[in-house]
């Protein structure tokens, strides 16, 4: 695993903009609104040949202010964001403390500085295998001129972290010096265990329990869980190891049916969720057992299928559905497959992310479909199965001619793809193509996996 660098600071000092600048891509949502980033956001950055995991965090607000504002739900969310930032600082190898060089000193900067000093002194700051606490790199953002840099240097000296490095996340000024300082503070390189990584995207509508499922799989509070729909805005990665396999769990923002493009935060959140699907291997589509499958669930499943990802349907809040009675698991599985006619191969897992009931069935299902994504079928056996199927159920004539399948192979995996050499690909009707796909599924275990059949004209064959 790469060393971690956590970006912390009070709200609206430009942490997410700096996160994007250091990465060289627009990954975090940047908006001139305090509190846009709530969850920790991870990504791998590289500078001078060193790779490290950069962590964007929500703004740290004054603890006293949060207590004065009472116990409403949004205050709890902001308090949880503060805990997330503190947790990231404790876990990090290096902390990048960011202040606003344009606005100048703010009493909240003292609050952040106090937390960082406490993190450095406490025994929890000692990472396993590390002999010293997390180190702090101090930066003043929004500094676009030498005069502003000099002013910021003097003003922020009172915080006790030395002179800040003046940077401009928007224009890129000073970021090279900042990256030099970060790399200089990284711990010595150490060999890390290799192994394949399996990326798992958790998708679904708002408030269906995605963050609760992530926390249940990780075994700790990793994403902020709240009853307010839309609490998760960025696609959040968490890397864990299970039985020697490294898993990247990607919690995504809920994708609404109609995204308001006038609301840039909601719009870019949806784009991040779609991007998370594209970079995953396995997609978990969470469905609310109390509501059943909705049109938006079908749309999300369709996106996963179009992206050729392994798909598992996860029916969450199953404990609540059992209390009210109604359908059993077998009946509901049949209904789901009927309503998702384009993905009848997707397995269905029933669980409660909150109580963890049924959670033990999820990981075996994930491992099974991940293995199926890499499954290869012996060519001889594949040709035997297809030949028997074509003889038993010949294709219907088209344009006065009959389709002939000469040879089948599987040149592709992850996802599996089959090439069928024929006399004329134009003679293939979509229903017969689906028939042959079903034949392959009946004889070989491709549960949860999309299959692609490519018909090609054999060299020398007559093509109309």
C-alpha positions in Angstrom: 0.0 0.0 0.0 1.2 3.5 -0.8 1.9 6.0 2.0 -1.1 8.4 2.6 -1.2 12.2 2.5 -4.4 13.7 4.1 -5.4 17.2 3.1 -7.1 18.9 6.1 -8.3 22.4 7.0 -11.3 24.5 7.8 -14.2 24.6 5.3 -13.8 26.4 1.9 -10.0 27.0 1.9 -9.7 25.1 -1.4 -8.8 21.6 -0.2 -10.7 19.9 -3.1 -9.3 22.3 -5.7 -5.8 21.5 -4.4 -6.6 17.8 -4.4 -7.5 18.0 -8.1 -4.4 20.1 -8.9 -2.0 17.7 -7.2 -3.6 14.8 -9.0 -3.7 16.6 -12.4 -7.4 15.7 -12.9 -10.8 16.9 -11.8 -11.8 14.1 -9.4 -13.1 15.9 -6.3 -16.2 18.1 -6.7 -15.1 21.8 -6.4 -17.8 24.4 -5.7 -17.6 27.7 -4.0 -19.8 26.4 -1.2 -18.5 25.5 2.2 -19.0 21.8 3.2 -19.3 20.3 -0.3 -16.8 17.6 0.5 -18.1 15.4 3.4 -16.6 11.9 3.0 -12.9 11.2 2.6 -11.9 10.9 -1.1 -8.9 8.8 -2.0 -6.7 8.8 -5.2 -3.2 7.8 -6.1 -0.8 10.7 -7.0 2.8 10.5 -8.2 5.7 13.0 -8.0 9.5 12.4 -8.6 8.9 8.7 -9.0 7.1 8.4 -5.6 3.5 7.3 -5.5 1.3 8.1 -2.5 -2.4 8.1 -1.7 -3.9 11.5 -1.5 -6.9 11.9 0.8 -9.3 14.8 0.4 -11.4 15.5 3.6 -14.4 17.6 4.7 -13.7 20.9 6.4 -13.1 20.8 10.1 -15.6 23.1 11.9 -15.4 24.3 15.5 -16.6 21.6 17.9 -18.3 24.3 20.1 -20.3 25.7 17.1 -21.6 22.2 16.3 -22.7 21.7 19.9 -24.5 25.0 20.0 -26.4 24.2 16.8 -28.2 21.4 18.5 -28.8 17.8 17.3 -30.6 18.2 14.0 -29.6 15.8 11.2 -27.5 18.1 9.2 -25.5 19.1 12.3 -24.8 15.4 12.9 -23.6 15.1 9.3 -21.2 18.0 9.7 -20.0 16.6 13.0 -19.4 13.2 11.3 -17.4 15.0 8.6 -15.2 16.5 11.3 -14.6 13.0 12.7 -13.8 11.7 9.2 -11.2 14.5 8.8 -9.7 13.7 12.3 -9.6 10.0 11.4 -7.8 10.7 8.1 -5.2 12.8 9.9 -4.6 10.0 12.5 -4.2 7.4 9.7 -2.0 9.5 7.4 1.7 9.3 7.0 1.8 13.0 6.1 -0.8 15.7 6.8 -1.2 18.6 4.4 -2.6 21.5 6.5 -4.2 24.1 4.2 -5.2 27.7 5.1 -6.7 30.5 3.0 -3.9 32.9 2.1 -6.2 35.3 0.5 -8.7 35.7 3.4 -6.0 35.4 6.0 -6.0 34.0 9.5 -9.3 32.6 10.8 -9.9 31.4 14.4 -11.0 28.1 12.9 -7.4 27.6 11.7 -6.5 27.4 15.4 -9.0 24.7 15.9 -7.5 22.6 13.1 -4.0 23.3 14.4 -5.1 22.1 17.8 -6.4 18.8 16.4 -3.2 18.2 14.4 -1.0 18.8 17.5 -3.2 16.4 19.4 -3.0 13.8 16.6 0.8 14.1 16.6 1.1 13.7 20.3 -1.4 10.8 20.8 -0.3 7.2 20.6 -3.0 6.6 18.0 -1.0 8.6 15.6 1.7 5.9 15.5 1.0 3.8 12.5 2.0 0.1 12.6 5.6 -0.2 11.5 6.2 3.5 11.8 8.4 5.0 14.4 7.0 8.6 14.4 3.8 10.4 14.3 2.2 11.9 11.1 4.2 14.8 9.8 2.6 18.1 8.8 3.3 20.1 5.6 1.8 23.6 5.9 0.4 25.4 2.8 -1.4 28.7 2.2 -3.7 28.4 -0.7 -5.1 31.1 -3.0 -1.7 32.9 -3.0 -1.2 34.3 -6.5 1.6 36.9 -6.0 4.9 37.2 -4.2 3.5 40.0 -2.0 0.6 37.8 -1.0 3.0 34.9 -0.3 5.1 37.1 2.0 2.0 38.4 3.9 0.7 34.9 4.4 4.0 33.7 5.7 4.0 36.3 8.5 0.3 36.0 9.4 0.1 32.2 9.8 3.4 31.8 11.8 1.2 32.0 15.0 -0.2 28.5 14.2 3.1 26.9 15.2 3.9 25.0 12.0 6.5 27.2 10.5 6.2 29.2 7.3 3.5 28.0 4.9 4.2 27.1 1.3 2.3 29.6 -0.8 0.3 27.9 -3.6 -2.6 28.6 -6.0 -4.7 25.5 -6.6 -6.6 27.3 -9.4 -3.5 28.6 -11.3 -1.0 25.9 -10.3 1.6 28.3 -8.8 3.8 26.8 -6.1 2.4 23.3 -6.4 5.7 21.9 -7.5 7.4 23.2 -4.3 4.5 21.7 -2.4 4.8 18.3 -3.9 8.6 18.4 -3.3 7.9 19.0 0.4 5.3 16.2 0.5 7.7 13.7 -1.0 10.5 14.8 1.3 8.2 14.0 4.3 7.1 10.5 3.0 8.4 7.5 4.9 11.0 5.4 3.3 9.8 3.2 0.5 9.0 -0.4 1.6 7.9 -3.4 -0.5 4.2 -4.0 -0.5 2.4 -7.2 -1.0 1.3 -7.7 -4.6 -1.8 -9.4 -5.8 -4.8 -8.7 -8.0 -7.2 -5.9 -7.0 -10.9 -6.4 -7.3 -12.9 -3.1 -7.7 -16.5 -3.3 -6.4 -18.9 -0.4 -7.1 -21.9 0.0 -4.8 -24.6 1.8 -6.7 -28.3 2.6 -6.2 -30.8 5.3 -5.6 -30.4 7.9 -2.8 -30.9 6.6 0.7 -31.0 2.9 -0.2 -28.2 2.0 2.2 -25.0 2.1 0.1 -22.9 3.8 2.8 -24.2 1.4 5.4 -23.2 -1.5 3.3 -19.7 -0.1 2.8 -19.3 0.4 6.5 -20.6 -3.2 7.2 -18.1 -4.7 4.7 -15.2 -2.6 6.0 -16.1 -3.2 9.6 -15.8 0.5 10.7 -17.4 3.9 10.1 -15.8 4.7 6.7 -18.6 6.6 4.9 -21.0 9.0 6.6 -24.3 7.3 7.2 -27.4 9.5 7.5 -31.1 9.4 6.8 -30.8 12.5 4.6 -30.8 11.4 1.0 -27.8 12.5 -1.0 -25.3 12.6 1.9 -22.6 10.9 -0.2 -21.6 13.2 -3.0 -18.2 11.9 -4.2 -17.4 8.3 -5.2 -15.5 7.1 -2.2 -12.9 4.3 -2.4 -11.9 2.0 0.5 -9.2 -0.6 0.0 -9.4 -3.7 2.3 -7.7 -7.1 2.2 -9.6 -10.4 2.7 -8.0 -13.8 2.4 -5.0 -12.4 0.5 -7.3 -10.6 -2.0 -7.2 -6.8 -2.2 -10.7 -5.3 -2.6 -11.4 -1.7 -3.6 -14.9 -0.8 -2.4 -16.4 2.2 -4.2 -19.3 3.9 -2.5 -21.2 6.2 -4.9 -23.6 9.0 -4.7 -27.2 8.0 -5.3 -28.2 8.6 -8.9 -31.5 10.3 -9.3 -33.8 9.8 -12.3 -33.6 13.5 -13.3 -30.3 15.2 -12.5 -30.5 19.0 -12.1 -27.7 20.3 -14.3 -28.3 23.7 -12.7 -27.1 22.2 -9.4 -23.4 21.6 -10.2 -22.9 19.6 -7.0 -25.6 17.1 -7.9 -24.7 17.0 -11.6 -21.0 16.2 -11.0 -21.9 13.7 -8.3 -23.9 11.7 -10.8 -21.0 11.8 -13.3 -18.6 10.5 -10.6 -21.0 7.6 -9.9 -21.1 6.7 -13.6 -17.3 6.9 -13.7 -17.2 4.6 -10.7 -19.1 1.9 -12.6 -16.7 2.1 -15.5 -13.6 1.6 -13.4 -15.1 -1.3 -11.4 -15.0 -5.1 -12.0 -18.2 -6.0 -10.0 -21.3 -3.8 -9.6 -23.6 -4.2 -6.6 -27.0 -2.7 -7.4 -28.8 -2.0 -4.1 -32.6 -2.3 -4.2 -34.8 -1.2 -1.4 -36.8 -4.3 -0.2 -39.6 -2.0 1.0 -40.0 -0.3 -2.4 -39.1 -3.0 -4.9 -37.4 -2.4 -8.2 -38.1 1.0 -9.8 -37.5 2.5 -13.2 -34.2 4.1 -12.0 -33.0 0.7 -10.7 -33.5 -0.7 -14.2 -31.6 2.2 -15.7 -28.7 1.7 -13.4 -28.6 -2.1 -14.1 -28.7 -1.2 -17.8 -25.6 1.0 -17.4 -23.7 -1.8 -15.7 -24.6 -4.2 -18.5 -23.6 -1.7 -21.2 -20.3 -1.2 -19.4 -19.9 -5.1 -19.5 -19.5 -5.4 -15.7 -20.4 -8.3 -13.5 -23.7 -7.5 -11.7 -25.1 -8.6 -8.4 -28.6 -7.5 -7.2 -28.5 -6.8 -3.5 -31.9 -6.5 -1.9 -31.3 -4.3 1.2 -33.6 -3.8 4.3 -34.8 -7.4 3.9 -35.3 -7.6 7.7 -38.0 -4.9 7.5 -39.7 -6.7 4.5 -39.8 -9.9 6.5 -41.6 -8.2 9.3 -44.4 -7.1 7.0 -44.6 -10.4 5.2 -45.4 -10.7 1.5 -43.1 -12.3 -1.1 -40.5 -14.9 -0.3 -36.9 -14.8 -1.6 -37.7 -17.2 -4.5 -40.7 -15.3 -5.7 -38.9 -11.9 -5.4 -35.9 -13.3 -7.3 -38.2 -14.4 -10.1 -39.9 -10.9 -10.2 -36.5 -9.1 -10.3 -35.3 -11.3 -13.2 -38.6 -10.7 -15.1 -38.3 -6.9 -14.6 -34.6 -7.0 -15.6 -35.1 -9.2 -18.7 -31.7 -8.0 -20.1 -29.8 -9.3 -17.1 -31.5 -12.6 -15.9 -28.1 -14.0 -15.1 -27.5 -11.6 -12.2 -27.6 -13.4 -8.8 -29.7 -11.9 -6.0 -28.5 -11.5 -2.4 -30.9 -10.6 0.4 -29.5 -8.8 3.4 -29.7 -6.0 5.9 -26.7 -3.7 5.8 -27.7 -2.1 9.1 -28.1 -5.3 11.1 -25.6 -7.3 9.0 -28.2 -10.1 8.6 -27.4 -12.1 5.4 -24.1 -10.2 4.9 -22.1 -13.4 5.0 -23.7 -14.4 1.6 -22.5 -11.3 -0.2 -18.7 -11.9 -0.3 -19.0 -15.5 -1.7 -21.3 -14.2 -4.4 -18.8 -11.4 -5.3 -15.9 -13.9 -5.4 -18.0 -16.3 -7.6 -18.9 -13.7 -10.2 -15.3 -12.3 -10.2 -14.1 -15.8 -10.9 -16.7 -16.2 -13.7 -15.5 -13.0 -15.3 -12.1 -14.7 -15.9 -13.5 -18.1 -16.8 -12.3 -19.7 -20.1 -14.0 -22.6 -21.8 -12.0 -25.3 -23.6 -12.4 -24.8 -27.4 -13.2 -28.5 -28.0 -16.0 -28.6 -25.4 -17.4 -25.3 -26.5 -17.7 -26.4 -30.2 -19.3 -29.7 -29.0 -22.0 -27.8 -27.1 -22.7 -25.3 -29.9 -22.8 -27.9 -32.6 -25.3 -30.0 -30.7 -27.5 -27.0 -30.0 -27.5 -25.9 -33.7 -28.3 -29.5 -34.8 -31.2 -29.7 -32.3 -32.5 -26.2 -33.0 -31.4 -25.1 -36.5 -31.6 -21.3 -37.1 -34.6 -20.1 -39.1 -34.0 -19.2 -42.8 -33.3 -15.5 -43.5 -33.4 -13.9 -47.0 -33.8 -17.4 -48.5 -30.6 -18.6 -46.9 -29.7 -20.5 -43.7 -27.0 -19.5 -41.1 -24.2 -21.9 -40.7 -21.9 -21.9 -37.7 -18.5 -23.5 -38.5 -16.4 -22.9 -35.5 -16.5 -21.3 -32.0 -13.7 -19.9 -29.8 -13.4 -17.8 -26.7 -10.5 -15.3 -27.3 -11.7 -12.8 -24.6 -12.2 -12.9 -20.9 -13.0 -10.3 -18.2 -15.7 -10.1 -19.6 -15.9 -13.3 -21.6 -16.4 -12.9 -25.4 -17.0 -15.6 -28.0 -16.3 -15.5 -31.7 -18.5 -17.7 -34.0 -17.3 -18.2 -37.5 -20.2 -18.4 -39.9 -21.1 -18.2 -43.5 -22.8 -14.8 -43.1 -23.2 -12.7 -39.9 -26.1 -10.8 -41.5 -28.2 -14.0 -41.2 -28.0 -14.0 -37.4 -31.4 -13.0 -35.8 -31.1 -11.4 -32.3 -33.4 -14.1 -30.9 -31.1 -16.9 -32.2 -28.1 -15.1 -30.8 -29.8 -15.0 -27.4 -30.6 -18.7 -27.8 -26.9 -19.5 -28.3 -26.0 -17.3 -25.3 -28.4 -19.2 -23.1 -27.0 -22.5 -24.3 -23.5 -21.4 -23.2 -24.9 -20.3 -19.8 -26.7 -23.7 -19.4 -23.5 -25.6 -19.8 -20.9 -23.3 -18.2 -21.0 -21.2 -15.0 -21.2 -17.6 -16.1 -23.6 -16.4 -13.3 -23.5 -12.7 -12.9 -21.4 -12.1 -16.0 -22.3 -10.5 -19.3 -21.4 -12.5 -22.4 -20.7 -11.1 -25.8 -21.1 -13.2 -29.0 -19.3 -11.9 -32.1 -20.3 -13.4 -35.4 -17.6 -13.3 -38.1 -17.6 -14.5 -41.7 -15.2 -17.4 -42.3 -12.5 -16.6 -44.8 -13.7 -17.8 -48.2 -17.3 -18.2 -47.1 -20.0 -16.7 -49.3 -21.3 -13.4 -47.8 -24.4 -11.7 -49.2 
